[in-house]
């Protein structure tokens, strides 16, 4: 998708690293120029963009301290991300109060994902540091429904259909306790 963005928006307007950012372009311009290539907060390397509603996101749950939303490049149907609203790179940096709230929200969302997708198992992942595979330097938990024989898709490779993500988010919201 980076090649397509460079073509659509011009190389001077797109920076590449482990993730993509739009330093000189408003989100509206990106959406208008490339509606099929909209990236969520975890793929712009700026999770706060979802908190500020600067980019489209399919929100599942939100409270004063946390936000859960669909990953736009999911490894499995129902792949949900949970982030704190405070700035923190990893688990060693997040204030204890925010980490507690993040853990509770992750548990609540995991229950809903499990129920919504009738999954016998749930995978919860949280990476810390580049050496561990972290590419978005704002702490976040991945919540993925799992079942035997279901292979995970590659992460950060293929964009999901926004309509499908909206349907998945609605299923998870309906399953929240």
C-alpha positions in Angstrom: 0.0 0.0 0.0 2.9 2.4 0.5 3.7 2.4 -3.2 0.1 3.3 -4.0 0.2 6.1 -1.4 3.4 7.5 -2.8 1.9 7.4 -6.3 -1.3 9.1 -5.2 0.1 11.6 -2.8 3.6 12.2 -4.0 6.8 10.9 -2.4 7.5 14.3 -0.6 4.2 13.8 1.4 4.8 10.3 2.7 7.5 9.2 5.1 8.3 5.5 5.5 9.8 3.7 8.4 8.4 0.7 10.2 5.0 2.3 9.7 3.5 5.1 7.5 2.9 8.7 8.6 1.3 11.6 6.9 3.3 14.6 8.2 2.2 17.1 5.5 -1.3 15.9 4.6 -4.5 16.1 6.5 -6.4 12.9 7.1 -9.2 14.2 4.9 -6.8 14.5 2.0 -5.6 10.9 2.5 -9.1 9.6 2.8 -10.2 11.5 -0.3 -7.2 10.5 -2.4 -7.0 6.9 -1.2 -10.2 5.6 0.5 -9.1 2.0 0.0 -5.8 2.7 1.8 -7.0 4.3 5.0 -4.7 3.3 7.8 -5.7 3.1 11.5 -3.8 4.5 14.4 -1.5 1.5 14.7 -0.4 1.8 11.2 0.2 5.6 11.1 2.5 5.1 14.1 0.3 7.7 15.9 -2.3 5.9 18.1 -3.4 9.3 19.4 -4.9 10.0 16.0 -7.7 7.6 16.8 -8.2 9.2 20.2 -8.5 12.6 18.5 -10.8 11.2 15.8 -8.4 12.4 13.1 -8.6 9.0 11.3 -11.5 6.6 10.8 -11.7 3.8 13.3 -14.2 1.2 14.2 -14.5 1.7 17.9 -15.5 -1.2 20.1 -15.3 0.3 23.6 -14.2 3.6 25.2 -14.0 5.0 28.7 -12.1 7.8 30.3 -8.8 6.0 30.3 -8.9 3.4 27.5 -10.0 2.9 23.9 -10.6 -0.4 22.0 -10.9 -0.4 18.2 -10.6 -2.8 15.2 -7.2 -3.4 13.7 -7.5 -2.5 10.0 -4.9 -5.1 9.0 -6.2 -7.9 11.1 -4.5 -11.3 11.6 -7.9 -12.8 12.3 -11.6 -11.7 12.0 -12.3 -9.8 15.3 -8.7 -8.6 15.8 -9.1 -5.7 18.2 -6.6 -3.3 19.7 -6.8 -1.8 23.2 -4.8 1.3 24.1 -4.6 3.7 27.1 -5.3 7.3 26.5 -2.1 8.4 28.2 1.1 8.5 26.3 3.3 5.5 27.1 5.7 3.6 24.8 5.5 0.2 26.5 4.5 -1.7 29.6 7.5 -0.3 31.5 6.5 3.3 30.9 2.8 3.3 31.5 1.6 4.7 34.8 0.3 1.9 37.1 -3.2 3.3 37.2 -3.5 3.4 33.4 -2.0 -0.1 33.2 -4.6 -1.4 35.6 -7.4 0.2 33.5 -5.8 -1.1 30.3 -5.7 -4.7 31.7 -9.3 -4.5 32.8 -10.5 -3.1 29.5 -8.4 -5.8 27.7 -10.1 -8.5 29.7 -13.6 -7.0 29.1 -12.9 -6.7 25.3 -11.4 -10.3 25.2 -14.6 -11.7 26.7 -16.7 -9.9 24.1 -14.4 -11.0 21.2 -14.6 -14.6 22.4 -18.4 -14.4 22.7 -18.9 -12.5 19.4 -16.8 -14.9 17.4 -17.7 -18.0 19.3 -14.0 -18.6 19.8 -12.7 -21.4 22.1 -9.5 -19.4 22.7 -8.2 -15.8 22.8 -4.7 -14.7 22.0 -3.6 -11.5 23.8 -0.3 -10.0 22.6 1.7 -6.9 23.8 5.2 -6.2 22.4 7.8 -4.0 24.1 10.7 -2.5 22.1 11.8 -2.9 18.5 13.7 -6.1 19.3 10.5 -7.6 20.5 8.7 -6.6 17.2 7.0 -3.4 18.5 6.5 -1.1 15.5 4.0 1.3 17.1 5.5 3.0 20.1 2.4 3.5 22.1 1.5 0.6 24.4 -1.4 -1.5 23.0 -2.8 -5.0 23.4 -3.9 -7.2 20.5 -6.9 -9.3 21.2 -7.5 -12.1 18.6 -10.1 -14.9 18.6 -8.4 -18.3 18.1 -9.5 -21.8 17.2 -7.6 -24.9 16.3 -6.7 -25.1 12.6 -7.2 -21.4 12.0 -4.0 -19.8 10.8 -3.3 -16.2 11.5 -2.9 -13.9 8.6 0.2 -11.8 8.2 0.0 -8.6 10.2 0.2 -5.2 8.6 0.0 -6.6 5.1 -3.6 -6.6 3.9 -6.2 -4.0 4.6 -9.6 -5.3 5.7 -12.8 -4.2 4.1 -14.0 -1.2 6.2 -17.6 -2.5 6.0 -16.6 -5.8 7.4 -14.6 -4.1 10.2 -17.8 -2.2 11.1 -19.8 -5.4 11.2 -17.2 -7.0 13.4 -17.1 -4.0 15.7 -20.9 -4.1 16.1 -20.8 -7.8 17.0 -18.2 -7.1 19.7 -20.0 -4.1 21.1 -23.2 -6.3 21.3 -21.3 -8.9 23.2 -19.8 -6.5 25.8 -21.0 -7.2 29.3 
